[in-house]
Amino acid sequence: MVFEQTTDDSDVPVFTGLPDTDATVAGAQPEPGPMSVSASSDDGTLGTVPLRLTLPDDLAAFWCDLEVLHADADFPMGTFIAFLVASTLDTWRGMSKLPAYGDIYLRDRFRCQSPACTSRHVTPHHIVFRSRGGGDEPSNLVSLCDRCHLSLVHGGHLTVTGLAPHALEWSARGFRAYSIAA
């Protein structure tokens, strides 16, 4: 890793980490302070993403130490930041599959769709209950929080009818219906 000291538009000294051909630290380690690093994958699929880090002096010194240790260990990524980004992306890629009903949660913006609630702790609700022949079609599913779903809807205090997401009619026991239409 070669560190080049430069200045940005505000004349603040920054350190830019550039991969060296033999992945070793060339020259003296820079003084801790604001620094900027760039990373890209070896196969070029991720592109180059500049990352600007402004760190307290002690954390910047620790970061520089990690770069040195990484270079000394001959990891295949070249720079520590490239290794860190690739490891993070690999972890996230493994989590890219949506959970059951994830498409419904995305459609409903991970919010309870009851007109009087905005909770983000949602579960799927079958508008026509499965026990009454309702299926798993998106138009029969709506995201509701635990309270609205179990206590209100299944408790008989709130009803929802219609087709999700834009033609639902909500009614509470003793109150008139509230329609949400596209």
Residue, then its C-alpha position, 0 to 999 in steps of 0.5 A: m500500500v502506498f500512501e500519498q499525501t494530498t490536499d482536497d479543496s479545503d486544503v486539509p491534508v488527506f492520505t490516499g491509499l493506492p495499491d502497490t504492485d507487490a502489496t507492501v507498504a512503501g515509504a513511511q507510514p503517514e501521520p494519522g488524520p483525515m484520509s481517503v481510500s479507494a477500493s475495487s474488486d480484482d475482477g472489476t465487477l464492483g467498479t471503483v468506489p471512493l471512500r472518504l474517512t475522517l477519523p479521530d487520530d487514534l482510530a486513524a493510527f489503528w486503521c493505518d496499522l490494519e493496512v500494514l498488517h493486511a499488506d504483510a499477510d499477503f491477502p489476495m485483495g491487495t488493500f485492507i479496504a478492498f478486503l473489507v468491502a468485498s467481505t461485507l458485500d459477500t455477507w450481504r449477497g448471502m442475505s439477498k433472498l427475501p424472507a417469506y412474504g418479503d415481496i408483500y413487505l416491500r410493497d407495503r414499505f415494511r409498515c402496518q397498513s391499518p389506517a391508524c398505525t405506522s408500526r414497522h414490525v409487520t406480519p402477513h395477514h390474509i384478507v380472506f382467511r386461509s381457513r375460509g379459502g383465501g390464498d397467498e396471492p399478493s392481492n389477498l395479503v396485507s402487512l399488519c403489525d402484531r397488535c393490529h393483526l392479532s388483537l384487532v383483526h383476529g380479535g374481531h375489533l377491526t375488519v379489512t376487505g377488498l384487494a390489496p394494496h389499493a382497494l382495501e376497506w377497513s371498518a372497526r366495530g361500531f364505526r363506519a368503513y374507511s376505504i383506501a382506493a387507488 
